[in-house]
Amino acid sequence: MKTYKEAGVDIDAGEDLVRRIKKSVRSTFTPNVLTDIGAFGAFYRADFQGIKKPVLVSSVDGVGTKLKIAFAMNRHSTVGQDLVNHCVNDILVCGAKPLYFLDYFATGRLAPSVAAEVIEGFVVACKENGCSLIGGETAEMPGFYSPGEYDIAGTIVGVVDEKRIIRGDRVKKGDILVGLASNGLHTNGYSLARAVLLEKFRLEQQFEELGESLGDALLRVHRSYFKAVYPILSKFDIKGMSHITGGGIEGNTMRVVPKGLRLRIDWDSWQRPWIFDLIQKTGEVPEEDLRRTLNLGVGLIMIVSPKDADKLQSALRRKGEKPFVLGEVVRA
């Protein structure tokens, strides 16, 4: 005879996790959330005051192999923030504000303390971005994941007034690219970074140029641009926005640039964080490959007409950002 627990699935551990996270998760709820944790489905009241034609915007993503750094350092709260912020940025560039977030946490053997740390990261970021963590799934799958490892994914749902959707279809020749800085790799390019850096350096190794250990630099939380960008969307004619993730600056921004146009980027117009120089020099990574893989210090790009570029940058500076012009739209 073999029990479910002996087969590797501990139901008691799952119930322990729910007890650990319940109060924290509830702290993200708004009056629009109609269900508590544990229901079969999560209910959110669709009350969109001030929005004439509400359009729901959704996105799903993961954190990728950045998780390997979290495992190695036994630090799990930051990856939860990474996931929420990544998803928030993905719908922000469409003009949307986040409403609620759902997570998926999968592991071979559930360690409630580790899972609770990850979920606490979700909570922190949800509060910072003004959205509710209304549901999720914890899957214990023995034999599927290596011991001590897990995977996470998240889905976000937001809303935008139909007339304020940012598609990029009005982008034209001469429009200006205004960039906002990243604070490091965010959540992309870690397979390259690990392959290059961990062959030569230890995660605990300190670098004067970084001002911290390599591991700390690699676990820097993926920035959310919501607080700085969303309040000014109604004040400027933002023609297009791109969240710089896998595919780099050109690959992501061309997703919102009409056919017949291309980008002219001045790659020397901003200072790259030193972590990118370290990756390139250590691995002798070709510049072209670096540009296609990493954000190189640019986390989000806003496309505006030349007449709006200066005023937009001034507004962003008042929000604590340090915007910069990194190029323009030209004919292909």
KOLKOL-218859 format. One line per field, with one value per atom (N, C-alpha, C): residue number from 1; atom name; x, y, z. Coordinates in steps of 0.05 Angstrom, whole numbers, plus 5000, padded with zeros to 4 digits. Layout:
BEGIN
resi NUM,...
name CA,...
c1 X,...
c2 Y,...
c3 Z,...
REM end
This chain:
BEGIN
resi 1,1,1,2,2,2,3,3,3,4,4,4,5,5,5,6,6,6,7,7,7,8,8,8,9,9,9,10,10,10,11,11,11,12,12,12,13,13,13,14,14,14,15,15,15,16,16,16,17,17,17,18,18,18,19,19,19,20,20,20,21,21,21,22,22,22,23,23,23,24,24,24,25,25,25,26,26,26,27,27,27,28,28,28,29,29,29,30,30,30,31,31,31,32,32,32,33,33,33,34,34,34,35,35,35,36,36,36,37,37,37,38,38,38,39,39,39,40,40,40,41,41,41,42,42,42,43,43,43,44,44,44,45,45,45,46,46,46,47,47,47,48,48,48,49,49,49,50,50,50,51,51,51,52,52,52,53,53,53,54,54,54,55,55,55,56,56,56,57,57,57,58,58,58,59,59,59,60,60,60,61,61,61,62,62,62,63,63,63,64,64,64,65,65,65,66,66,66,67,67,67,68,68,68,69,69,69,70,70,70,71,71,71,72,72,72,73,73,73,74,74,74,75,75,75,76,76,76,77,77,77,78,78,78,79,79,79,80,80,80,81,81,81,82,82,82,83,83,83,84,84,84,85,85,85,86,86,86,87,87,87,88,88,88,89,89,89,90,90,90,91,91,91,92,92,92,93,93,93,94,94,94,95,95,95,96,96,96,97,97,97,98,98,98,99,99,99,100,100,100,101,101,101,102,102,102,103,103,103,104,104,104,105,105,105,106,106,106,107,107,107,108,108,108,109,109,109,110,110,110,111,111,111,112,112,112,113,113,113,114,114,114,115,115,115,116,116,116,117,117,117,118,118,118,119,119,119,120,120,120,121,121,121,122,122,122,123,123,123,124,124,124,125,125,125,126,126,126,127,127,127,128,128,128,129,129,129,130,130,130,131,131,131,132,132,132,133,133,133,134,134,134,135,135,135,136,136,136,137,137,137,138,138,138,139,139,139,140,140,140,141,141,141,142,142,142,143,143,143,144,144,144,145,145,145,146,146,146,147,147,147,148,148,148,149,149,149,150,150,150,151,151,151,152,152,152,153,153,153,154,154,154,155,155,155,156,156,156,157,157,157,158,158,158,159,159,159,160,160,160,161,161,161,162,162,162,163,163,163,164,164,164,165,165,165,166,166,166,167,167,167,168,168,168,169,169,169,170,170,170,171,171,171,172,172,172,173,173,173,174,174,174,175,175,175,176,176,176,177,177,177,178,178,178,179,179,179,180,180,180,181,181,181,182,182,182,183,183,183,184,184,184,185,185,185,186,186,186,187,187,187,188,188,188,189,189,189,190,190,190,191,191,191,192,192,192,193,193,193,194,194,194,195,195,195,196,196,196,197,197,197,198,198,198,199,199,199,200,200,200,201,201,201,202,202,202,203,203,203,204,204,204,205,205,205,206,206,206,207,207,207,208,208,208,209,209,209,210,210,210,211,211,211,212,212,212,213,213,213,214,214,214,215,215,215,216,216,216,217,217,217,218,218,218,219,219,219,220,220,220,221,221,221,222,222,222,223,223,223,224,224,224,225,225,225,226,226,226,227,227,227,228,228,228,229,229,229,230,230,230,231,231,231,232,232,232,233,233,233,234,234,234,235,235,235,236,236,236,237,237,237,238,238,238,239,239,239,240,240,240,241,241,241,242,242,242,243,243,243,244,244,244,245,245,245,246,246,246,247,247,247,248,248,248,249,249,249,250,250,250,251,251,251,252,252,252,253,253,253,254,254,254,255,255,255,256,256,256,257,257,257,258,258,258,259,259,259,260,260,260,261,261,261,262,262,262,263,263,263,264,264,264,265,265,265,266,266,266,267,267,267,268,268,268,269,269,269,270,270,270,271,271,271,272,272,272,273,273,273,274,274,274,275,275,275,276,276,276,277,277,277,278,278,278,279,279,279,280,280,280,281,281,281,282,282,282,283,283,283,284,284,284,285,285,285,286,286,286,287,287,287,288,288,288,289,289,289,290,290,290,291,291,291,292,292,292,293,293,293,294,294,294,295,295,295,296,296,296,297,297,297,298,298,298,299,299,299,300,300,300,301,301,301,302,302,302,303,303,303,304,304,304,305,305,305,306,306,306,307,307,307,308,308,308,309,309,309,310,310,310,311,311,311,312,312,312,313,313,313,314,314,314,315,315,315,316,316,316,317,317,317,318,318,318,319,319,319,320,320,320,321,321,321,322,322,322,323,323,323,324,324,324,325,325,325,326,326,326,327,327,327,328,328,328,329,329,329,330,330,330,331,331,331,332,332,332
name N,CA,C,N,CA,C,N,CA,C,N,CA,C,N,CA,C,N,CA,C,N,CA,C,N,CA,C,N,CA,C,N,CA,C,N,CA,C,N,CA,C,N,CA,C,N,CA,C,N,CA,C,N,CA,C,N,CA,C,N,CA,C,N,CA,C,N,CA,C,N,CA,C,N,CA,C,N,CA,C,N,CA,C,N,CA,C,N,CA,C,N,CA,C,N,CA,C,N,CA,C,N,CA,C,N,CA,C,N,CA,C,N,CA,C,N,CA,C,N,CA,C,N,CA,C,N,CA,C,N,CA,C,N,CA,C,N,CA,C,N,CA,C,N,CA,C,N,CA,C,N,CA,C,N,CA,C,N,CA,C,N,CA,C,N,CA,C,N,CA,C,N,CA,C,N,CA,C,N,CA,C,N,CA,C,N,CA,C,N,CA,C,N,CA,C,N,CA,C,N,CA,C,N,CA,C,N,CA,C,N,CA,C,N,CA,C,N,CA,C,N,CA,C,N,CA,C,N,CA,C,N,CA,C,N,CA,C,N,CA,C,N,CA,C,N,CA,C,N,CA,C,N,CA,C,N,CA,C,N,CA,C,N,CA,C,N,CA,C,N,CA,C,N,CA,C,N,CA,C,N,CA,C,N,CA,C,N,CA,C,N,CA,C,N,CA,C,N,CA,C,N,CA,C,N,CA,C,N,CA,C,N,CA,C,N,CA,C,N,CA,C,N,CA,C,N,CA,C,N,CA,C,N,CA,C,N,CA,C,N,CA,C,N,CA,C,N,CA,C,N,CA,C,N,CA,C,N,CA,C,N,CA,C,N,CA,C,N,CA,C,N,CA,C,N,CA,C,N,CA,C,N,CA,C,N,CA,C,N,CA,C,N,CA,C,N,CA,C,N,CA,C,N,CA,C,N,CA,C,N,CA,C,N,CA,C,N,CA,C,N,CA,C,N,CA,C,N,CA,C,N,CA,C,N,CA,C,N,CA,C,N,CA,C,N,CA,C,N,CA,C,N,CA,C,N,CA,C,N,CA,C,N,CA,C,N,CA,C,N,CA,C,N,CA,C,N,CA,C,N,CA,C,N,CA,C,N,CA,C,N,CA,C,N,CA,C,N,CA,C,N,CA,C,N,CA,C,N,CA,C,N,CA,C,N,CA,C,N,CA,C,N,CA,C,N,CA,C,N,CA,C,N,CA,C,N,CA,C,N,CA,C,N,CA,C,N,CA,C,N,CA,C,N,CA,C,N,CA,C,N,CA,C,N,CA,C,N,CA,C,N,CA,C,N,CA,C,N,CA,C,N,CA,C,N,CA,C,N,CA,C,N,CA,C,N,CA,C,N,CA,C,N,CA,C,N,CA,C,N,CA,C,N,CA,C,N,CA,C,N,CA,C,N,CA,C,N,CA,C,N,CA,C,N,CA,C,N,CA,C,N,CA,C,N,CA,C,N,CA,C,N,CA,C,N,CA,C,N,CA,C,N,CA,C,N,CA,C,N,CA,C,N,CA,C,N,CA,C,N,CA,C,N,CA,C,N,CA,C,N,CA,C,N,CA,C,N,CA,C,N,CA,C,N,CA,C,N,CA,C,N,CA,C,N,CA,C,N,CA,C,N,CA,C,N,CA,C,N,CA,C,N,CA,C,N,CA,C,N,CA,C,N,CA,C,N,CA,C,N,CA,C,N,CA,C,N,CA,C,N,CA,C,N,CA,C,N,CA,C,N,CA,C,N,CA,C,N,CA,C,N,CA,C,N,CA,C,N,CA,C,N,CA,C,N,CA,C,N,CA,C,N,CA,C,N,CA,C,N,CA,C,N,CA,C,N,CA,C,N,CA,C,N,CA,C,N,CA,C,N,CA,C,N,CA,C,N,CA,C,N,CA,C,N,CA,C,N,CA,C,N,CA,C,N,CA,C,N,CA,C,N,CA,C,N,CA,C,N,CA,C,N,CA,C,N,CA,C,N,CA,C,N,CA,C,N,CA,C,N,CA,C,N,CA,C,N,CA,C,N,CA,C,N,CA,C,N,CA,C,N,CA,C,N,CA,C,N,CA,C,N,CA,C,N,CA,C,N,CA,C,N,CA,C,N,CA,C,N,CA,C,N,CA,C,N,CA,C,N,CA,C,N,CA,C,N,CA,C,N,CA,C,N,CA,C,N,CA,C,N,CA,C,N,CA,C,N,CA,C,N,CA,C,N,CA,C,N,CA,C,N,CA,C,N,CA,C,N,CA,C,N,CA,C,N,CA,C,N,CA,C,N,CA,C,N,CA,C,N,CA,C,N,CA,C,N,CA,C,N,CA,C,N,CA,C,N,CA,C,N,CA,C,N,CA,C,N,CA,C,N,CA,C,N,CA,C,N,CA,C,N,CA,C,N,CA,C,N,CA,C,N,CA,C,N,CA,C,N,CA,C,N,CA,C,N,CA,C,N,CA,C,N,CA,C,N,CA,C,N,CA,C,N,CA,C,N,CA,C,N,CA,C,N,CA,C,N,CA,C,N,CA,C,N,CA,C,N,CA,C,N,CA,C,N,CA,C,N,CA,C,N,CA,C,N,CA,C,N,CA,C,N,CA,C,N,CA,C,N,CA,C
c1 5017,5000,5018,5011,5025,5006,5011,4994,5002,4985,4991,5016,5018,5042,5067,5066,5089,5097,5077,5082,5095,5095,5109,5092,5065,5048,5037,5044,5037,5015,4990,4967,4969,4980,4983,5001,5022,5040,5025,5008,4992,4973,4961,4944,4960,4984,5002,5008,5014,5020,4997,4973,4949,4947,4952,4951,4972,4995,5017,5011,4998,4995,4968,4949,4922,4919,4930,4928,4942,4965,4981,4967,4957,4943,4918,4903,4879,4885,4909,4916,4917,4917,4917,4889,4869,4841,4830,4815,4800,4770,4752,4724,4713,4728,4719,4723,4740,4745,4722,4708,4684,4688,4711,4716,4740,4741,4765,4783,4806,4824,4812,4815,4806,4781,4768,4745,4754,4736,4743,4749,4738,4743,4744,4758,4760,4741,4727,4707,4716,4714,4722,4700,4689,4667,4677,4664,4672,4659,4671,4661,4682,4678,4698,4688,4686,4677,4696,4685,4702,4712,4707,4716,4691,4689,4665,4663,4685,4685,4708,4704,4726,4734,4760,4771,4790,4786,4803,4828,4851,4877,4890,4899,4911,4938,4954,4981,4989,5006,5016,5046,5061,5090,5102,5128,5144,5169,5187,5212,5235,5232,5254,5276,5300,5322,5334,5323,5330,5325,5306,5300,5324,5341,5365,5383,5384,5399,5386,5360,5345,5350,5349,5354,5382,5402,5430,5435,5421,5424,5404,5386,5365,5350,5344,5329,5306,5282,5258,5237,5240,5220,5221,5245,5248,5236,5236,5226,5196,5182,5154,5148,5164,5161,5168,5189,5196,5172,5158,5137,5114,5105,5083,5091,5115,5123,5126,5137,5139,5111,5092,5065,5052,5056,5045,5056,5082,5094,5083,5077,5068,5040,5023,4997,4998,5017,5021,5027,5044,5051,5028,5006,4981,4963,4971,4955,4938,4941,4923,4934,4916,4923,4915,4931,4925,4902,4886,4864,4870,4877,4883,4903,4915,4937,4931,4938,4936,4962,4970,4996,4994,5015,5019,5046,5047,5072,5073,5093,5096,5123,5123,5148,5146,5169,5170,5160,5170,5162,5158,5134,5127,5140,5155,5166,5150,5131,5114,5128,5151,5165,5176,5186,5196,5173,5152,5129,5117,5116,5105,5122,5149,5167,5162,5159,5153,5127,5106,5080,5080,5097,5100,5111,5128,5137,5115,5097,5073,5057,5054,5038,5050,5077,5091,5087,5091,5089,5060,5041,5013,5005,5013,5007,5020,5045,5059,5046,5034,5021,4991,4980,4952,4933,4942,4925,4922,4902,4896,4906,4916,4924,4900,4884,4858,4857,4878,4877,4903,4905,4929,4927,4948,4949,4976,4976,5001,5001,5020,5021,5046,5041,5063,5066,5088,5091,5118,5117,5142,5154,5181,5195,5196,5182,5181,5202,5207,5226,5249,5273,5295,5290,5302,5298,5305,5288,5293,5286,5276,5270,5239,5231,5203,5202,5177,5173,5149,5148,5126,5117,5091,5080,5057,5050,5030,5013,4988,4970,4959,4959,4949,4926,4907,4884,4882,4881,4878,4856,4853,4832,4842,4832,4838,4813,4808,4786,4794,4775,4781,4794,4786,4798,4826,4835,4862,4881,4872,4890,4914,4938,4962,4971,4969,4974,5000,5008,5031,5023,4998,4990,4993,4996,4999,5028,5046,5075,5083,5099,5107,5136,5146,5174,5178,5201,5208,5201,5184,5177,5201,5201,5224,5220,5242,5242,5253,5236,5244,5247,5270,5276,5275,5267,5269,5288,5305,5326,5316,5330,5327,5347,5346,5365,5383,5383,5398,5384,5386,5376,5345,5333,5304,5298,5284,5279,5286,5304,5311,5341,5349,5377,5393,5379,5394,5407,5397,5411,5439,5440,5466,5483,5472,5487,5498,5483,5492,5514,5510,5530,5557,5556,5580,5593,5577,5588,5594,5578,5581,5603,5614,5637,5662,5662,5686,5683,5659,5655,5635,5638,5619,5597,5573,5552,5558,5574,5581,5603,5615,5638,5629,5644,5638,5652,5638,5650,5647,5669,5667,5650,5651,5636,5606,5598,5570,5561,5579,5572,5558,5560,5546,5557,5547,5556,5544,5556,5545,5516,5512,5486,5465,5473,5454,5447,5467,5462,5443,5447,5430,5402,5398,5371,5357,5369,5355,5327,5307,5279,5273,5261,5251,5234,5241,5227,5198,5180,5154,5155,5144,5143,5115,5097,5069,5065,5077,5072,5082,5104,5115,5101,5093,5083,5052,5037,5008,4995,5003,4990,4993,5013,5018,5008,4997,4987,4965,4948,4926,4934,4959,4968,4985,4993,5010,4999,5005,4998,5020,5018,5037,5029,5045,5037,5043,5064,5071,5089,5089,5107,5116,5140,5150,5163,5158,5171,5195,5219,5242,5249,5241,5246,5262,5257,5272,5268,5290,5288,5302,5307,5321,5306,5320,5308,5294,5308,5297,5275,5280,5260,5233,5234,5209,5195,5211,5199,5188,5200,5189,5162,5154,5127,5105,5112,5092,5099,5115,5122,5111,5095,5082,5103,5093,5110,5120,5143,5155,5172,5173,5189,5209,5230,5249,5259,5277,5288,5316,5323,5351,5358,5375,5381,5410,5414,5441,5449,5464,5471,5490,5500,5518,5503,5477,5462,5455,5461,5457,5479,5482,5504,5492,5504,5495,5504,5487,5496,5520,5539,5564,5560,5539,5534,5534,5525,5524,5552,5569,5597,5611,5605,5617,5610,5584,5575,5589,5591,5602,5632,5647,5676,5682,5668,5674,5669,5647,5639,5647,5660,5667,5642,5620,5594,5593,5586,5585,5564,5570,5552,5524,5522,5496,5480,5493,5479,5470,5487,5480,5456,5454,5431,5406,5407,5383,5374,5391,5385,5377,5391,5389,5377,5367,5355,5377,5401,5424,5420,5402,5398,5373,5357,5333,5309,5292,5270,5244,5239,5214,5219,5206,5209,5181,5180,5156,5161,5143,5146,5127,5138,5122,5132,5116,5124,5146,5163,5185,5175,5151,5142,5135,5131,5123,5147,5169,5191,5202,5207,5219,5199,5174,5154,5149,5149,5146,5169,5193,5216,5215,5206,5203,5182,5160,5140,5150,5166,5177,5198,5213,5232,5218,5195,5179,5169,5168,5160,5184,5208,5231,5247,5239,5254,5276,5294,5315,5313,5294,5289,5311,5313,5333,5323,5331,5325,5346,5337,5356,5354,5336,5334,5308,5303,5279,5270,5245,5234,5240,5250,5257,5245,5247,5237,5255,5242,5257,5274
c2 4976,5000,5025,5045,5070,5093,5112,5136,5157,5177,5200,5214,5217,5231,5215,5188,5172,5173,5179,5181,5208,5226,5252,5277,5274,5297,5300,5323,5328,5348,5339,5356,5375,5364,5381,5405,5401,5423,5444,5436,5455,5471,5458,5472,5491,5483,5500,5525,5522,5545,5565,5555,5573,5588,5575,5589,5611,5606,5625,5650,5647,5669,5683,5672,5682,5711,5719,5746,5766,5758,5775,5779,5757,5759,5776,5773,5789,5819,5826,5854,5868,5852,5864,5868,5858,5859,5887,5893,5918,5910,5930,5923,5908,5908,5894,5864,5855,5826,5815,5795,5784,5757,5744,5718,5718,5699,5695,5674,5670,5650,5622,5605,5577,5570,5590,5584,5572,5559,5546,5567,5590,5612,5638,5658,5684,5703,5718,5737,5766,5781,5809,5826,5844,5861,5880,5878,5895,5922,5939,5966,5986,5997,6014,6043,6056,6084,6102,6120,6139,6128,6103,6091,6085,6099,6097,6070,6062,6036,6019,6006,5990,5966,5963,5940,5926,5900,5884,5877,5880,5873,5852,5830,5809,5800,5789,5780,5758,5740,5718,5715,5710,5707,5691,5687,5674,5689,5678,5691,5678,5655,5642,5632,5631,5618,5637,5661,5677,5662,5643,5627,5611,5603,5588,5604,5631,5648,5648,5650,5650,5624,5601,5576,5575,5584,5583,5600,5623,5642,5637,5618,5613,5639,5655,5680,5680,5681,5675,5697,5718,5739,5757,5760,5779,5769,5743,5732,5736,5736,5742,5770,5789,5817,5819,5805,5805,5798,5777,5767,5787,5797,5817,5841,5852,5877,5872,5849,5843,5844,5831,5830,5857,5873,5900,5917,5915,5930,5922,5896,5886,5898,5902,5914,5945,5955,5985,5996,5982,5993,5992,5979,5980,6003,6016,6038,6029,6004,5993,5996,5997,5996,5968,5956,5929,5929,5907,5903,5880,5857,5834,5815,5799,5781,5753,5733,5705,5691,5673,5661,5630,5618,5589,5583,5566,5558,5527,5517,5488,5479,5456,5446,5416,5403,5374,5366,5380,5375,5403,5408,5434,5440,5462,5473,5498,5497,5520,5546,5545,5570,5583,5567,5578,5589,5573,5582,5608,5609,5633,5658,5654,5676,5686,5667,5675,5691,5680,5693,5720,5723,5749,5769,5760,5778,5787,5768,5776,5797,5794,5812,5840,5841,5867,5882,5868,5881,5888,5871,5877,5903,5906,5930,5955,5952,5974,5983,5964,5970,5973,5972,5977,5956,5931,5909,5888,5871,5851,5823,5808,5780,5764,5756,5744,5714,5701,5672,5661,5634,5621,5591,5577,5548,5540,5522,5510,5480,5472,5445,5431,5408,5392,5367,5365,5344,5329,5309,5295,5282,5284,5272,5289,5312,5329,5352,5362,5383,5372,5384,5377,5385,5372,5379,5408,5422,5450,5470,5461,5479,5481,5502,5507,5524,5528,5546,5564,5588,5606,5618,5624,5638,5655,5676,5694,5705,5711,5723,5749,5770,5796,5804,5818,5829,5858,5875,5904,5915,5941,5954,5980,5987,6012,6021,6047,6057,6053,6044,6037,6059,6084,6107,6113,6101,6106,6082,6062,6039,6049,6040,6048,6024,6027,6005,6008,6034,6039,6044,6042,6045,6074,6094,6121,6131,6113,6119,6126,6147,6155,6165,6169,6178,6204,6205,6229,6227,6208,6206,6198,6206,6204,6181,6167,6145,6157,6156,6165,6141,6136,6112,6117,6097,6096,6074,6079,6061,6035,6013,5989,5990,5971,5970,5945,5933,5908,5891,5865,5846,5844,5853,5849,5819,5808,5779,5765,5777,5764,5763,5742,5738,5723,5710,5697,5671,5658,5635,5642,5665,5675,5684,5700,5710,5688,5667,5645,5629,5625,5609,5624,5650,5666,5671,5681,5691,5669,5648,5629,5609,5609,5593,5605,5631,5645,5657,5665,5680,5665,5671,5661,5682,5673,5692,5710,5701,5716,5737,5735,5752,5781,5799,5827,5841,5861,5877,5906,5920,5949,5964,5956,5969,5965,5943,5937,5949,5952,5961,5940,5915,5893,5867,5845,5819,5814,5795,5787,5777,5760,5749,5771,5791,5812,5828,5832,5847,5831,5805,5788,5785,5789,5786,5813,5835,5860,5857,5869,5866,5880,5866,5878,5902,5925,5950,5950,5962,5969,5999,6006,6033,6046,6031,6039,6066,6070,6094,6119,6116,6139,6145,6124,6127,6130,6113,6113,6140,6155,6181,6202,6198,6219,6210,6186,6177,6194,6205,6221,6250,6256,6284,6287,6265,6266,6247,6253,6235,6215,6194,6172,6153,6152,6137,6107,6101,6073,6069,6046,6039,6011,6005,5978,5972,5948,5937,5921,5928,5915,5889,5867,5841,5824,5798,5781,5791,5794,5806,5833,5845,5870,5894,5916,5942,5943,5935,5936,5915,5891,5869,5876,5887,5893,5918,5939,5964,5962,5945,5941,5928,5916,5904,5925,5951,5972,5993,5986,6005,5994,6010,6001,5993,5977,5968,5992,5990,6011,6030,6025,6042,6025,6037,6023,6043,6033,6050,6058,6082,6091,6097,6079,6081,6090,6109,6118,6102,6081,6062,6074,6098,6112,6134,6136,6158,6153,6130,6125,6108,6107,6091,6064,6043,6016,6010,5997,5986,5967,5967,5953,5923,5912,5884,5874,5891,5884,5883,5902,5902,5877,5869,5845,5820,5818,5795,5795,5818,5819,5812,5824,5819,5791,5781,5755,5733,5735,5715,5721,5744,5753,5751,5762,5761,5782,5775,5794,5816,5840,5863,5857,5846,5841,5822,5801,5782,5794,5811,5825,5842,5857,5874,5859,5835,5819,5804,5802,5785,5801,5824,5838,5866,5878,5905,5927,5920,5938,5965,5964,5988,6004,5994,6008,5989,5998,5980,5985,6010,6017,6040,6040,6061,6072,6099,6113,6128,6126,6139,6162,6186,6211,6227,6247,6265,6284,6295,6313,6336,6346,6369,6362,6336,6327,6316,6312,6297,6311,6337,6351,6353,6359,6361,6334,6313,6286,6279,6286,6280,6297,6321,6338,6326,6316,6303,6278,6263,6238,6244,6265,6273,6281,6293,6300,6275,6253,6227,6212,6224,6211,6195,6196,6181,6198,6185,6199,6192,6203,6195,6205,6193,6202,6194,6210,6204,6185,6162,6143,6137,6152,6148,6159,6152,6161,6140,6145,6128,6139,6121,6130,6110,6118,6100,6075,6053,6028,6028
c3 5000,5000,5000,4984,4983,4984,5001,5003,4983,4980,4962,4972,4998,5010,5004,5006,5001,4971,4954,4926,4919,4939,4935,4936,4941,4942,4970,4983,5011,5012,5016,5017,5041,5063,5087,5082,5066,5060,5044,5026,5011,5029,5048,5067,5085,5092,5108,5092,5066,5049,5049,5046,5045,5071,5093,5120,5121,5110,5111,5094,5071,5053,5054,5068,5066,5074,5096,5106,5087,5078,5060,5033,5022,4996,4998,5020,5024,5025,5033,5035,5008,4986,4959,4949,4963,4952,4952,4932,4931,4934,4936,4938,4914,4892,4868,4870,4888,4892,4909,4898,4911,4923,4920,4931,4949,4967,4984,4971,4983,4974,4977,4958,4960,4944,4932,4915,4889,4874,4849,4827,4830,4811,4827,4815,4828,4814,4831,4820,4824,4802,4803,4790,4806,4796,4774,4750,4728,4730,4747,4751,4742,4718,4706,4704,4727,4727,4712,4696,4681,4655,4649,4624,4606,4584,4567,4553,4541,4527,4537,4560,4572,4555,4551,4537,4556,4560,4577,4562,4576,4564,4582,4571,4587,4576,4594,4586,4605,4595,4612,4607,4628,4625,4648,4646,4667,4673,4688,4696,4682,4671,4656,4675,4664,4679,4700,4703,4726,4752,4751,4774,4783,4765,4772,4791,4788,4806,4833,4834,4859,4874,4860,4873,4885,4870,4878,4903,4904,4926,4949,4945,4964,4972,4952,4956,4936,4947,4930,4929,4944,4944,4919,4908,4886,4860,4855,4830,4828,4851,4851,4841,4851,4842,4812,4803,4775,4757,4765,4748,4746,4769,4768,4752,4757,4744,4713,4706,4677,4664,4677,4665,4665,4686,4687,4664,4659,4637,4610,4607,4581,4574,4594,4587,4589,4604,4605,4578,4562,4536,4516,4524,4508,4518,4540,4551,4575,4584,4604,4633,4652,4680,4690,4708,4718,4737,4736,4754,4773,4762,4779,4766,4784,4776,4787,4772,4780,4776,4794,4792,4790,4780,4779,4790,4811,4824,4822,4809,4806,4817,4831,4842,4845,4849,4853,4881,4901,4929,4942,4951,4961,4988,4988,5013,5019,5038,5043,5048,5062,5068,5042,5024,4998,4981,4978,4963,4975,5001,5014,5008,5007,5001,4972,4953,4926,4924,4938,4936,4950,4971,4984,4964,4946,4925,4907,4900,4885,4899,4925,4941,4941,4946,4946,4920,4897,4871,4864,4872,4866,4881,4906,4920,4907,4899,4887,4860,4846,4820,4822,4846,4850,4839,4838,4829,4850,4847,4867,4858,4877,4873,4881,4861,4867,4866,4856,4854,4844,4845,4836,4838,4830,4831,4840,4860,4869,4861,4844,4834,4845,4858,4868,4850,4835,4815,4820,4837,4843,4819,4816,4794,4770,4770,4746,4748,4772,4776,4793,4789,4806,4835,4855,4883,4888,4902,4909,4887,4865,4843,4839,4825,4819,4794,4784,4762,4769,4759,4764,4738,4736,4713,4724,4710,4719,4696,4703,4684,4696,4680,4690,4671,4683,4668,4676,4655,4660,4642,4643,4627,4615,4592,4578,4563,4563,4546,4517,4501,4474,4458,4464,4449,4458,4480,4490,4486,4471,4465,4449,4457,4443,4426,4400,4382,4366,4361,4344,4315,4308,4280,4270,4288,4279,4279,4286,4285,4256,4253,4226,4226,4202,4198,4214,4228,4243,4272,4280,4309,4325,4350,4368,4388,4393,4413,4440,4460,4487,4505,4516,4532,4561,4576,4605,4613,4633,4639,4653,4647,4663,4685,4704,4726,4723,4700,4696,4675,4678,4658,4659,4681,4685,4685,4666,4667,4641,4625,4599,4595,4581,4575,4595,4614,4636,4627,4606,4596,4585,4571,4562,4585,4603,4626,4643,4649,4665,4651,4625,4610,4609,4608,4606,4633,4652,4678,4698,4699,4721,4715,4690,4685,4697,4702,4711,4739,4746,4772,4790,4816,4836,4840,4847,4853,4876,4895,4919,4913,4890,4884,4882,4896,4896,4873,4861,4839,4846,4847,4853,4833,4808,4787,4791,4802,4808,4834,4853,4879,4896,4887,4901,4890,4899,4889,4862,4847,4821,4825,4845,4850,4855,4872,4878,4852,4835,4810,4792,4791,4774,4784,4810,4822,4826,4815,4817,4805,4819,4811,4785,4767,4742,4749,4738,4744,4733,4748,4737,4730,4707,4698,4702,4715,4716,4730,4753,4768,4754,4739,4725,4699,4685,4658,4656,4671,4667,4672,4693,4698,4676,4659,4638,4611,4609,4583,4572,4590,4581,4574,4580,4576,4551,4539,4515,4494,4469,4447,4443,4459,4457,4435,4414,4390,4392,4408,4411,4435,4447,4469,4467,4476,4476,4503,4513,4537,4527,4535,4523,4539,4527,4538,4519,4517,4498,4470,4455,4428,4427,4450,4451,4443,4440,4435,4408,4387,4360,4357,4366,4362,4375,4399,4413,4402,4396,4387,4359,4342,4315,4315,4338,4340,4339,4345,4344,4323,4304,4282,4256,4242,4217,4196,4177,4154,4138,4127,4112,4128,4154,4172,4187,4197,4214,4235,4252,4274,4268,4273,4273,4302,4313,4341,4345,4363,4370,4395,4390,4411,4432,4427,4446,4462,4459,4471,4500,4511,4540,4550,4576,4588,4597,4586,4594,4622,4638,4663,4659,4678,4674,4672,4682,4680,4651,4633,4604,4593,4601,4592,4603,4627,4639,4623,4616,4600,4573,4560,4533,4534,4552,4553,4562,4582,4593,4572,4558,4539,4510,4506,4479,4461,4472,4458,4437,4412,4390,4397,4389,4394,4383,4359,4347,4364,4375,4391,4418,4429,4453,4450,4427,4422,4418,4407,4402,4427,4447,4470,4495,4500,4525,4521,4543,4541,4541,4549,4548,4563,4583,4599,4592,4573,4565,4571,4589,4598,4583,4575,4562,4543,4520,4500,4493,4492,4484,4458,4439,4413,4411,4406,4404,4381,4373,4352,4363,4346,4355,4373,4368,4383,4412,4417,4444,4460,4447,4460,4485,4483,4506,4529,4524,4545,4559,4543,4554,4573,4565,4582,4608,4606,4630,4649,4638,4655,4668,4654,4665,4686,4683,4704,4730,4727,4751,4765,4751,4763,4773,4772,4783,4763,4737,4716,4705,4690,4676,4646,4632,4604,4586,4562,4543,4515,4495,4468,4457,4446,4436,4406,4393,4364,4353,4328,4314,4294,4284,4264,4236,4219,4192,4172,4146,4125,4123,4117,4115,4090
REM end
